[in-house]
Amino acid sequence: MSTIVIEGKSAANMELIMQLAKKLGARVKKLSVIEKEDLALGTLMNEVKTGKKVSKATILRKLKC
């Protein structure tokens, strides 16, 4: 199964694309702003993942900068 995300400027064109996708048998879901932010954050987190473990104390020190 493949997934694509399309962001458009025209609501009418996006509606047309959604209708076409449904007609072709694809599942379509419109993302909320929060869902878009979560997707972007998750993607960014995967890109910078190092695999190293960090202590809770180190994290808290960094957050209190």
Secondary structure, 3 states (H helix, E strand, C coil): CCCCCCCCCCHHHHHHHHHHHHHCCCCCCCCCHHHHHHHHHHHHHHHHCCCCCCCHHHHHHHHCC
